[in-house]
């Protein structure tokens, strides 16, 4: 989530909303060894956002761009790569497989791998892809035995969508050493399948990872999950969904293998020594890691892709605040860092004294904060559209950009990115202005017209409960107060300023109370993605701001299934609307480019009006400062991915 795609999000990128969104950074960095600066590139992690999960099979509780695109992907490559020279496009060169071939009326995908190798010299084969598909099928099966707990989540997949990949797969099979087929349950748009479904596949080293314990032998424990059956009605999935005939258990089968991998990935202190993480196919190997977040990578000399790394090491340095990161930047010790927006006036000095160049980092995503629609207490309030409209109408995006972001950023109008400029995916409604601009008068009127007594500066309450005209709406209790709590990711001064301004406006204008509690980014996403659903609701949070929103990856085509479809793995707060679900489904099956564009516009226009969360200003992920003699760094990737294999120093 961001975590920003991640969030996913961005992507849960610690998906950032304010320009300092991930720019934040931190306390003093931890560097166990002193690198040779001539051949080592140092990279500042976002403030209070260190990597915390190494396996690419990542649940929503661990999902973030810091984990997925600035850590794990150096070691483990997706089957298909997206992003090329700063553009949101498919990258054939960096993909482990050749482009898929579609047949049988676009219901069958045939995949051929490129004959690349793992770091131990073994070939990457179709069996390694089958391992991923078996594990993915097991961890997303709603009928599978439960694994893990709320305090120690079991394996999962953050991009899971009920009825989506792999539940829309009838069968898959290895047809040769380097070939496999995937049979879908219907004809789908090939672009959507490539960008949003096959993009979720990561080959895994079956000959090293297919285990149930660290001391146990490698086997074929996952194999029983390959056979697929129609999902029973009890699974609660859309019609024509498919599940593994035998997903396994916590101690055996594919689920047991996934549980073992998850247990190993949860032990951060062994990342640099665990043999499991030594077999990689990415451009780097992990040489050192600390639980504070310091990571040192060295080239994987067996990497099959191009270009090969030319630097001797790539180091990621953790910080707890953006002030600490800025101190490191001023010392000139960082190859790649960022300047907090509040310190932007010192940019010219840094360029002159420390030899830095400046480049804002924009992502293919959007910024929002989540509402817990499942909460038994405040969920009924958030489920009222008029109340969400009132909350949105009190977000003064333009003023926040001016006051807190030095004028850098754009007003966010909906769920499809405004970047790159003139993005053809963006509808005219989103491109031409806000559906709900800042309007305090309208916000107050919306509350009064729907049964609330508004006490500006005090506490507003529901005076007229019920479901009729002029009443508060289903589930809202008589005298229920307009008072909410927010968990806010720490370390980012701009986001703190924005939320304090929002807190003040809510109270002074509409009598809405907001209590803000700051937590580390990992705590925020772990709390908001901790299994809160309508069937298992929770009161552990009400409003969540992880300082970001969502960057579109691995759902590279921005149709929203992974974040706003009912029951989706990264659906923060569990927003659910059948019309929205149907709109998303229509983007999957559109037969032509024109039909696809129309379906996408319908989807985004509906959500721009419906408000599945509260939209916040779109700002650069960070204001990057990088050494002027560092080559291969720009343009920066719109999916928040970094490419150390491209880096070199000149002069």
C-alpha positions, 0 to 999 in steps of 0.5 A, spaced: 500 500 500 504 503 495 507 503 500 505 510 496 504 500 488 506 500 493 504 505 496 504 499 492 503 503 497 507 509 494 504 503 493 503 503 500 509 506 497 510 509 504 506 511 499 507 518 499 502 524 499 506 530 501 512 531 497 517 529 503 512 523 503 518 518 502 523 523 502 523 523 510 529 520 513 532 519 519 536 518 525 543 516 524 544 511 519 547 504 521 553 502 517 557 496 519 563 497 515 566 503 512 565 502 504 570 504 499 566 510 496 570 510 489 566 504 487 560 504 492 553 507 491 549 509 498 542 510 498 538 514 503 532 510 505 525 514 506 525 516 514 522 511 518 521 506 512 527 501 512 526 494 509 522 489 513 521 483 508 525 480 503 521 474 500 517 477 493 511 473 496 509 478 500 502 479 504 499 486 505 501 486 512 508 487 509 507 490 502 511 497 501 515 499 495 521 499 500 520 492 501 518 490 494 521 495 489 527 498 493 530 491 496 527 484 494 527 486 487 535 486 487 535 479 489 528 476 485 526 478 479 518 478 476 517 474 470 515 480 467 518 487 468 515 494 467 518 501 467 523 503 462 527 510 462 522 513 466 516 511 462 510 506 465 511 501 459 512 494 459 520 492 459 522 486 454 529 487 456 529 486 463 523 480 463 525 473 465 520 471 459 519 473 452 512 476 451 506 471 452 503 469 446 495 469 447 491 464 443 484 460 444 480 467 443 485 470 448 483 465 454 490 461 453 497 464 455 503 461 453 510 463 456 517 461 454 523 463 459 529 466 456 534 461 459 537 465 464 540 462 470 540 462 478 546 465 482 548 458 483 548 456 476 542 452 475 537 454 470 531 458 471 525 453 468 518 453 468 518 449 474 520 455 478 514 459 475 510 453 477 512 453 484 510 460 485 503 459 482 502 453 487 504 457 493 500 463 490 494 459 489 495 456 496 496 463 500 490 466 496 485 460 497 480 462 502 478 455 504 485 453 506 487 452 513 489 458 517 496 460 518 499 465 523 496 470 527 494 477 528 501 478 531 504 474 527 501 474 520 502 468 516 503 468 508 499 471 503 499 476 497 497 483 497 495 483 490 490 478 491 483 480 488 477 475 489 476 472 483 482 475 480 489 472 479 490 466 480 482 464 481 481 466 474 485 460 472 482 454 470 489 450 469 496 451 468 502 446 466 509 446 465 510 444 457 517 444 457 523 446 460 522 453 459 515 453 457 508 453 460 501 455 459 496 458 463 488 457 461 484 462 464 476 462 465 474 467 460 477 471 454 480 477 457 484 483 454 491 481 453 494 488 455 490 487 462 492 480 463 500 482 461 500 488 465 495 486 471 495 478 472 502 475 469 505 481 472 504 478 479 509 472 477 515 471 480 520 465 479 522 462 485 528 457 486 524 450 486 531 446 487 532 451 494 526 453 496 521 447 496 522 445 503 518 445 510 523 447 514 530 449 514 533 443 516 529 438 512 530 436 505 528 439 498 522 436 495 516 437 491 511 439 497 508 444 493 506 439 487 499 437 490 496 444 489 497 444 481 491 441 480 485 445 480 477 445 481 471 449 481 471 453 487 465 451 492 460 456 493 462 456 501 468 460 498 465 466 497 468 467 490 465 470 484 462 464 479 467 460 475 473 461 480 478 456 481 482 453 487 487 448 488 484 441 489 489 441 495 492 447 498 496 444 503 496 445 511 501 450 515 506 444 516 505 440 509 504 441 501 504 448 498 501 452 504 507 449 508 512 451 504 509 458 503 509 458 511 516 456 511 518 461 507 514 466 511 517 464 517 524 465 514 523 472 511 520 474 518 527 473 521 530 479 519 537 478 523 538 472 519 537 475 512 545 476 510 546 469 513 540 464 511 542 460 505 535 461 503 536 468 500 543 466 497 540 463 491 538 469 487 536 471 480 537 479 480 543 483 479 545 483 486 546 479 492 545 481 499 552 481 503 550 485 510 543 487 513 541 490 520 535 490 523 535 497 523 535 497 516 542 498 513 543 493 507 549 492 503 548 489 496 554 486 492 554 484 484 551 477 482 556 475 477 551 470 475 546 475 473 543 473 466 540 480 464 544 486 462 547 491 464 551 487 469 553 491 475 559 495 474 559 498 482 562 494 487 557 495 492 550 498 493 548 500 500 541 503 503 542 507 509 536 508 514 534 514 518 529 515 523 527 523 521 528 527 514 532 532 519 537 526 520 537 524 512 538 532 511 544 532 515 547 526 512 546 530 505 549 536 507 555 532 509 556 529 502 556 522 504 550 520 500 550 518 493 543 519 492 538 522 498 533 527 498 532 534 500 526 535 505 521 540 502 522 545 508 529 545 507 529 546 499 532 553 500 538 550 501 538 546 494 543 551 491 548 551 496 548 543 496 549 543 488 555 548 489 558 545 495 557 537 495 556 536 487 549 534 487 544 535 482 536 535 483 531 531 480 524 531 483 521 523 483 514 523 480 510 516 481 505 513 477 500 513 482 495 517 487 495 519 494 489 518 499 488 516 506 484 510 508 477 509 512 475 503 516 469 502 513 468 495 517 469 499 524 463 497 528 463 504 531 465 509 526 464 504 520 457 506 519 459 513 519 464 512 513 459 508 509 455 515 508 457 518 502 455 525 504 459 524 510 465 522 506 463 528 501 464 533 507 470 530 509 473 531 502 470 538 502 475 540 508 481 538 504 484 544 502 489 541 497 491 547 493 493 551 500 496 545 503 501 545 496 502 552 497 503 552 504 507 546 506 510 543 499 513 550 496 508 550 491 510 543 488 505 538 487 498 537 483 491 537 486 488 530 486 482 528 483 481 521 483 484 514 482 488 514 476 495 518 476 495 525 473 503 523 472 506 523 466 502 529 464 497 528 459 496 521 461 491 518 456 488 514 462 486 520 465 478 521 464 476 528 462 472 529 469 479 528 473 483 532 468 479 538 468 478 539 476 476 537 483 469 533 484 469 536 491 474 542 491 475 545 498 468 548 500 467 549 508 460 551 507 458 545 503 461 541 508 457 544 513 450 543 509 452 536 508 452 534 515 446 539 517 442 536 511 443 529 513 441 529 521 447 532 524 447 538 529 454 542 527 457 545 533 463 549 529 469 549 534 465 544 539 463 537 537 458 535 532 453 529 533 447 525 530 441 528 532 436 525 527 438 517 526 435 513 521 435 511 514 430 516 511 431 523 508 434 528 512 437 523 517 444 520 519 444 514 515 444 506 516 447 504 523 449 511 525 447 512 532 443 517 536 447 522 539 453 519 536 459 524 536 463 526 530 470 524 533 475 520 530 482 517 530 488 517 525 494 513 525 499 517 521 506 514 519 512 518 522 518 522 520 515 526 515 514 534 517 510 535 511 505 530 512 505 532 519 503 539 517 498 537 513 494 533 518 495 538 523 492 543 518 486 538 517 485 537 524 484 544 525 479 545 519 475 539 521 474 542 528 473 549 527 469 549 521 465 542 522 465 540 529 469 534 527 474 531 532 480 528 530 486 525 534 492 524 531 497 518 533 504 517 529 507 510 528 512 508 524 510 506 517 511 499 518 506 499 524 501 503 520 501 498 514 501 492 519 495 495 523 491 497 517 492 491 513 491 486 519 485 482 517 479 488 518 473 485 514 466 486 514 465 479 517 471 480 522 471 487 523 476 491 528 476 497 532 484 498 531 484 504 527 479 509 524 483 513 519 490 511 516 495 515 513 501 512 511 503 518 507 502 516 501 497 512 497 498 507 491 503 507 485 500 502 480 504 496 481 504 490 480 497 492 477 500 497 472 494 498 468 490 503 473 484 499 473 484 499 481 482 491 482 487 490 487 485 496 491 478 498 491 475 491 488 471 488 494 475 484 498 481 485 495 488 484 498 490 491 498 483 494 499 485 499 505 478 499 510 475 494 505 471 499 501 465 495 497 460 497 492 457 493 487 457 498 481 464 499 482 466 492 482 462 491 475 466 497 473 472 494 474 470 487 471 469 491 465 476 494 464 478 486 464 474 484 458 474 490 453 475 487 446 478 494 443 482 499 445 477 504 445 472 500 449 478 499 454 478 507 454 471 508 455 471 502 461 477 506 465 473 512 464 467 509 467 471 506 473 475 512 475 469 517 474 465 513 479 470 513 484 472 520 484 465 521 486 464 516 491 470 517 495 473 510 497 478 514 501 480 521 502 484 524 496 490 528 498 495 532 494 499 529 489 506 530 490 513 528 488 515 521 492 521 525 494 526 531 491 532 527 490 539 530 490 544 525 487 551 526 486 552 529 479 558 524 477 553 518 478 551 516 471 545 511 470 540 514 475 536 519 471 530 518 469 527 516 475 522 510 475 515 512 475 514 505 479 519 507 485 524 502 482 531 503 483 536 500 478 543 500 481 546 495 476 545 501 471 550 506 476 557 508 475 561 514 477 565 518 472 571 522 473 
